[in-house]
Amino acid sequence: MRKIWLAVLLVAVLGAGYYVYRLYEESQLDHNPALTHGNGRLEATEVSIATKLGGRIEEISVNEGDCVVKGQLLARTQTNILAAVLATSKAKLNQAKAAKLSKDATVNQKQSIFDGAEKTYKRQSELWKSKATSQQNFENAETEYNSAQAALLLAKADLAGAIANIEAAEAEIAVVQANIDDSNLVAPIDGRIQYRVAEPGEVLAPGGRVLNLVDLSDVYMNFFLPEQQAGQIKIGAEVRIVLDAMPDFPIPARVSFVSDVAQFTPKTVETKVERQKLMFRVKAKIDPALLKKYPDLIKTGVPGVAWIKVDPNAQWPKKLELKQL
């Protein structure tokens, strides 16, 4: 029994020693003049996967937490009505093509008649100049020529109309097909499904949200620093993010944004002390290459602390040195 108590006492002493050591480490960091820090939570860019057209959700092929790649099919809406419209549009196109063939034949016929009338008119015109033909023959040839020319122009106009009908039918098919394609909701980026906002069978209006996707290549932490400290931070400055869930594995990041406007202020700002209360938002972005290497470890919403080197030449303390996961 005495050995058990000694073991328990030893564990308690070691635990207390470790706790004291951690407090000492944190105290050293807090009083390091080369560093400053702010509290925040991991965030990521979110993309809403929504319907372009209203309709019933036919299928959702992913679940919350699934990692997806760009172009992957995520969900589908019903397309039976669109399929019927597409069939009708294709029938119109076939009719328009058949009409064009008929108009082509008519133009060829009218062209042949016009060519013959033109030759006769030119021949009668030369003969009329030399008084080798009668005025009646010349006038008849001229009338036939003008009539054939008018008929040819009318046939070509009808042909142009048939071509326009084909183009209109093709455009209609393209629109319907685009709507059918848009009924297949695909991932615009690599990421992770965060929420299923809708379920199969639900009828959504145009723009109705179906899924919420997190961009795993754009993960960052927003935090706030007092005016004096924020003024010393440079874009691109090194950052170490220490998450509460992984306190022994600092995550490398860099400052990508420093607000030029205070996010919140006291009611009055009249003294130097009060000016130090001005808080500015700072954004630290994690390297996308690192995120791609450890996609399963990315958990948005996890709280932590972002440590920044105010002095770029300073060395990171041992606690903030990078370690292999």
C-alpha positions as a printed NumPy array, in Angstrom:
array([[   0.   ,    0.   ,    0.   ],
       [   2.863,    2.332,    0.882],
       [   4.389,    1.785,   -2.591],
       [   1.108,    2.698,   -4.232],
       [   0.906,    5.913,   -2.247],
       [   4.498,    6.716,   -3.168],
       [   3.711,    6.128,   -6.841],
       [   0.632,    8.361,   -6.65 ],
       [   2.668,   11.03 ,   -4.866],
       [   5.413,   10.803,   -7.507],
       [   2.866,   11.208,  -10.32 ],
       [   1.328,   14.169,   -8.536],
       [   4.726,   15.795,   -8.056],
       [   5.679,   15.229,  -11.69 ],
       [   2.31 ,   16.598,  -12.854],
       [   2.677,   19.665,  -10.664],
       [   6.23 ,   20.122,  -11.899],
       [   5.138,   19.9  ,  -15.513],
       [   2.331,   22.399,  -14.862],
       [   4.751,   24.819,  -13.203],
       [   7.169,   24.369,  -16.087],
       [   4.442,   25.164,  -18.602],
       [   3.493,   28.276,  -16.659],
       [   7.148,   29.283,  -16.655],
       [   7.388,   28.775,  -20.423],
       [   4.28 ,   30.863,  -21.033],
       [   5.567,   33.56 ,  -18.708],
       [   8.836,   33.665,  -20.654],
       [   6.935,   34.056,  -23.913],
       [   4.692,   36.779,  -22.5  ],
       [   7.707,   38.817,  -21.414],
       [   9.755,   38.285,  -24.579],
       [  10.175,   41.782,  -26.127],
       [  10.741,   40.306,  -29.599],
       [   7.3  ,   38.675,  -29.633],
       [   3.689,   39.702,  -29.443],
       [   0.571,   37.58 ,  -29.603],
       [  -3.199,   37.547,  -30.006],
       [  -5.99 ,   35.067,  -29.461],
       [  -8.201,   33.729,  -32.211],
       [  -9.735,   30.702,  -33.89 ],
       [  -8.817,   28.859,  -37.053],
       [ -11.015,   29.962,  -39.932],
       [ -11.231,   29.046,  -43.598],
       [ -12.827,   30.456,  -46.712],
       [ -16.291,   28.949,  -47.147],
       [ -18.079,   28.347,  -50.437],
       [ -21.829,   27.819,  -50.695],
       [ -22.868,   25.18 ,  -53.216],
       [ -26.259,   26.374,  -54.455],
       [ -28.749,   25.625,  -57.196],
       [ -28.828,   27.837,  -60.27 ],
       [ -32.416,   26.891,  -61.054],
       [ -35.231,   26.009,  -58.719],
       [ -36.152,   22.348,  -58.412],
       [ -36.199,   19.172,  -56.365],
       [ -32.961,   17.721,  -55.023],
       [ -32.507,   14.338,  -56.688],
       [ -29.318,   13.178,  -54.986],
       [ -26.552,   14.333,  -52.641],
       [ -23.488,   12.131,  -53.018],
       [ -21.338,   13.49 ,  -50.161],
       [ -21.605,   13.707,  -46.392],
       [ -20.414,   16.227,  -43.838],
       [ -16.683,   15.876,  -43.277],
       [ -15.955,   14.37 ,  -46.707],
       [ -12.95 ,   15.756,  -48.576],
       [ -13.722,   16.517,  -52.218],
       [ -11.693,   17.539,  -55.254],
       [ -12.39 ,   20.198,  -57.834],
       [ -14.905,   18.99 ,  -60.435],
       [ -16.303,   16.173,  -58.261],
       [ -20.067,   15.655,  -58.483],
       [ -21.651,   16.653,  -55.166],
       [ -25.395,   16.745,  -55.824],
       [ -28.015,   16.678,  -58.594],
       [ -31.395,   18.294,  -59.078],
       [ -34.189,   16.77 ,  -61.166],
       [ -33.885,   17.364,  -64.899],
       [ -36.923,   15.522,  -66.314],
       [ -38.653,   18.744,  -67.391],
       [ -35.448,   20.093,  -68.883],
       [ -34.93 ,   16.79 ,  -70.72 ],
       [ -38.403,   17.18 ,  -72.292],
       [ -37.625,   20.757,  -73.325],
       [ -34.32 ,   19.567,  -74.786],
       [ -36.092,   16.907,  -76.857],
       [ -38.535,   19.522,  -78.174],
       [ -35.673,   21.853,  -79.058],
       [ -33.85 ,   19.089,  -80.925],
       [ -37.046,   18.347,  -82.891],
       [ -37.25 ,   22.034,  -83.83 ],
       [ -33.646,   21.877,  -84.979],
       [ -34.352,   18.876,  -87.2  ],
       [ -37.361,   20.668,  -88.71 ],
       [ -35.264,   23.756,  -89.324],
       [ -32.546,   21.687,  -91.029],
       [ -35.143,   19.979,  -93.248],
       [ -36.588,   23.378,  -94.169],
       [ -33.106,   24.589,  -95.065],
       [ -32.579,   21.672,  -97.433],
       [ -35.814,   22.6  ,  -99.197],
       [ -34.766,   26.251,  -99.364],
       [ -31.35 ,   25.24 , -100.724],
       [ -33.038,   23.341, -103.552],
       [ -35.322,   26.303, -104.31 ],
       [ -32.353,   28.689, -104.406],
       [ -30.48 ,   26.385, -106.777],
       [ -33.551,   26.219, -109.03 ],
       [ -34.072,   29.986, -109.004],
       [ -30.367,   30.517, -109.61 ],
       [ -30.502,   28.312, -112.685],
       [ -33.568,   30.166, -114.051],
       [ -31.885,   33.501, -113.312],
       [ -28.678,   32.476, -115.067],
       [ -30.649,   31.507, -118.19 ],
       [ -32.721,   34.691, -118.107],
       [ -29.581,   36.775, -117.636],
       [ -27.88 ,   35.228, -120.696],
       [ -31.017,   35.765, -122.833],
       [ -31.323,   39.364, -121.656],
       [ -27.685,   40.164, -122.431],
       [ -27.967,   38.556, -125.879],
       [ -31.208,   40.416, -126.686],
       [ -29.655,   43.637, -125.407],
       [ -26.738,   43.342, -127.854],
       [ -29.089,   42.423, -130.676],
       [ -31.353,   45.377, -129.866],
       [ -28.401,   47.758, -130.024],
       [ -27.609,   46.527, -133.539],
       [ -31.322,   46.51 , -134.528],
       [ -31.08 ,   42.761, -135.135],
       [ -34.083,   41.935, -132.956],
       [ -37.463,   43.401, -132.267],
       [ -38.24 ,   45.674, -129.321],
       [ -40.833,   43.145, -128.159],
       [ -38.215,   40.376, -127.879],
       [ -35.88 ,   42.683, -125.983],
       [ -38.589,   43.789, -123.557],
       [ -39.732,   40.199, -122.97 ],
       [ -36.149,   39.155, -122.166],
       [ -35.777,   42.11 , -119.807],
       [ -39.027,   41.257, -118.007],
       [ -38.016,   37.607, -117.593],
       [ -34.591,   38.694, -116.309],
       [ -36.076,   41.052, -113.679],
       [ -38.639,   38.451, -112.63 ],
       [ -35.971,   35.744, -112.261],
       [ -33.776,   38.107, -110.276],
       [ -36.618,   38.953, -107.879],
       [ -37.484,   35.267, -107.435],
       [ -33.831,   34.445, -106.688],
       [ -33.58 ,   37.214, -104.083],
       [ -36.8  ,   35.983, -102.438],
       [ -35.488,   32.392, -102.366],
       [ -32.213,   33.549, -100.802],
       [ -34.161,   35.519,  -98.181],
       [ -36.159,   32.39 ,  -97.354],
       [ -32.913,   30.438,  -97.101],
       [ -31.483,   33.061,  -94.722],
       [ -34.608,   32.698,  -92.608],
       [ -34.156,   28.921,  -92.508],
       [ -30.536,   29.34 ,  -91.435],
       [ -31.635,   31.771,  -88.724],
       [ -34.169,   29.203,  -87.491],
       [ -31.387,   26.602,  -87.243],
       [ -29.199,   29.003,  -85.277],
       [ -32.112,   29.853,  -82.961],
       [ -32.822,   26.149,  -82.357],
       [ -29.132,   25.479,  -81.688],
       [ -28.996,   28.395,  -79.241],
       [ -32.102,   27.086,  -77.474],
       [ -30.515,   23.641,  -77.189],
       [ -27.32 ,   25.194,  -75.798],
       [ -29.297,   27.052,  -73.119],
       [ -31.276,   23.981,  -72.09 ],
       [ -28.151,   21.822,  -72.083],
       [ -26.353,   24.412,  -69.947],
       [ -29.239,   24.302,  -67.468],
       [ -29.052,   20.504,  -67.405],
       [ -25.297,   20.676,  -66.826],
       [ -25.822,   23.237,  -64.051],
       [ -28.234,   20.811,  -62.399],
       [ -25.162,   18.73 ,  -61.61 ],
       [ -23.56 ,   20.567,  -58.684],
       [ -19.804,   20.021,  -58.728],
       [ -17.054,   21.145,  -56.388],
       [ -15.505,   24.425,  -57.619],
       [ -12.387,   23.824,  -55.488],
       [ -10.673,   21.159,  -53.418],
       [ -12.119,   21.226,  -49.93 ],
       [ -14.141,   19.575,  -47.205],
       [ -17.919,   19.423,  -46.851],
       [ -18.814,   21.288,  -43.687],
       [ -22.625,   21.201,  -43.754],
       [ -25.424,   19.564,  -45.706],
       [ -27.881,   22.434,  -45.812],
       [ -30.541,   20.54 ,  -47.802],
       [ -31.508,   16.897,  -48.244],
       [ -32.763,   14.817,  -51.213],
       [ -36.43 ,   15.419,  -51.934],
       [ -36.435,   19.056,  -50.85 ],
       [ -37.592,   21.632,  -53.386],
       [ -35.351,   24.686,  -53.511],
       [ -35.77 ,   28.075,  -55.121],
       [ -33.121,   29.395,  -57.53 ],
       [ -29.964,   30.031,  -55.516],
       [ -31.029,   27.631,  -52.754],
       [ -28.069,   26.413,  -50.706],
       [ -27.383,   22.677,  -50.758],
       [ -23.908,   22.31 ,  -49.251],
       [ -21.295,   24.37 ,  -47.439],
       [ -17.721,   23.726,  -48.576],
       [ -14.545,   24.746,  -46.746],
       [ -11.503,   25.685,  -48.819],
       [  -8.654,   23.704,  -47.227],
       [  -6.058,   25.753,  -49.106],
       [  -7.097,   29.026,  -47.444],
       [  -6.947,   28.565,  -43.667],
       [  -6.113,   31.498,  -41.409],
       [  -6.531,   33.032,  -37.979],
       [  -7.894,   36.495,  -37.252],
       [  -6.794,   38.125,  -34.025],
       [  -6.496,   41.611,  -32.582],
       [  -3.532,   43.63 ,  -31.399],
       [  -3.285,   47.025,  -29.712],
       [  -2.407,   49.978,  -31.898],
       [   1.237,   50.177,  -30.78 ],
       [   1.914,   46.499,  -31.502],
       [  -0.12 ,   46.384,  -34.716],
       [   1.881,   49.326,  -36.017],
       [   5.074,   47.266,  -35.748],
       [   3.743,   44.3  ,  -37.696],
       [   4.739,   43.982,  -41.339],
       [   2.906,   42.087,  -44.07 ],
       [   4.698,   38.772,  -44.484],
       [   5.977,   38.677,  -40.893],
       [   6.497,   35.186,  -39.489],
       [   3.818,   33.775,  -37.213],
       [   3.548,   30.659,  -35.084],
       [   0.006,   29.502,  -34.345],
       [  -0.348,   27.397,  -31.21 ],
       [  -3.715,   25.657,  -31.   ],
       [  -5.232,   24.654,  -27.682],
       [  -5.758,   21.167,  -29.108],
       [  -2.097,   20.855,  -30.237],
       [  -0.049,   22.962,  -27.806],
       [   3.241,   21.22 ,  -28.575],
       [   3.104,   21.633,  -32.356],
       [   3.336,   25.277,  -33.492],
       [   1.963,   25.885,  -36.976],
       [   3.949,   28.198,  -39.274],
       [   2.06 ,   31.075,  -40.874],
       [   2.628,   34.601,  -42.165],
       [   0.808,   37.892,  -41.731],
       [  -1.321,   38.503,  -44.835],
       [  -3.367,   41.471,  -43.636],
       [  -3.249,   44.253,  -41.055],
       [  -6.301,   46.46 ,  -40.76 ],
       [  -5.733,   50.178,  -41.321],
       [  -8.816,   51.007,  -39.243],
       [  -9.39 ,   50.214,  -35.571],
       [ -11.986,   47.469,  -35.163],
       [ -13.242,   48.708,  -31.808],
       [ -12.376,   51.688,  -29.614],
       [ -13.255,   53.1  ,  -26.215],
       [ -15.994,   55.737,  -26.064],
       [ -13.457,   58.55 ,  -25.903],
       [  -9.876,   58.644,  -27.142],
       [  -8.136,   61.614,  -25.591],
       [  -5.001,   60.37 ,  -23.832],
       [  -2.043,   58.231,  -24.873],
       [  -3.2  ,   55.441,  -22.582],
       [  -6.601,   55.391,  -24.209],
       [  -5.026,   55.281,  -27.656],
       [  -3.302,   52.04 ,  -26.688],
       [  -6.757,   50.497,  -26.321],
       [  -7.402,   50.782,  -30.058],
       [  -7.487,   47.25 ,  -31.454],
       [  -6.564,   46.351,  -35.033],
       [  -7.378,   43.122,  -36.809],
       [  -4.451,   41.043,  -38.036],
       [  -4.757,   38.003,  -40.293],
       [  -2.204,   35.186,  -40.311],
       [  -2.471,   32.75 ,  -43.223],
       [  -1.114,   29.208,  -43.089],
       [   1.056,   28.032,  -45.978],
       [  -1.193,   26.207,  -48.541],
       [   1.558,   23.631,  -49.173],
       [   1.492,   22.667,  -45.49 ],
       [  -2.3  ,   22.499,  -45.512],
       [  -2.222,   20.195,  -48.521],
       [   0.203,   17.911,  -46.689],
       [  -2.024,   17.542,  -43.602],
       [  -5.641,   17.986,  -44.774],
       [  -7.033,   15.63 ,  -42.122],
       [  -5.642,   17.766,  -39.294],
       [  -7.394,   20.96 ,  -40.383],
       [ -10.209,   21.773,  -37.957],
       [ -11.808,   25.19 ,  -38.297],
       [ -13.12 ,   26.822,  -35.139],
       [ -10.29 ,   25.504,  -32.942],
       [  -9.054,   28.275,  -30.595],
       [  -5.424,   29.166,  -30.21 ],
       [  -2.767,   31.853,  -29.941],
       [  -0.87 ,   33.512,  -32.79 ],
       [   2.687,   34.528,  -31.906],
       [   4.437,   37.088,  -34.081],
       [   8.05 ,   38.158,  -34.319],
       [   8.109,   41.927,  -33.936],
       [  11.862,   41.787,  -34.523],
       [  12.437,   39.819,  -37.764],
       [  16.005,   39.006,  -36.697],
       [  14.984,   37.427,  -33.393],
       [  15.12 ,   33.665,  -32.871],
       [  12.026,   31.684,  -32.069],
       [  11.962,   30.364,  -28.476],
       [  12.263,   26.609,  -28.13 ],
       [   8.555,   26.286,  -27.36 ],
       [   7.701,   27.845,  -30.73 ],
       [  10.234,   25.931,  -32.815],
       [   8.696,   23.793,  -35.544],
       [   8.37 ,   20.073,  -34.913],
       [   7.512,   17.099,  -37.082],
       [   3.984,   15.829,  -36.669]])
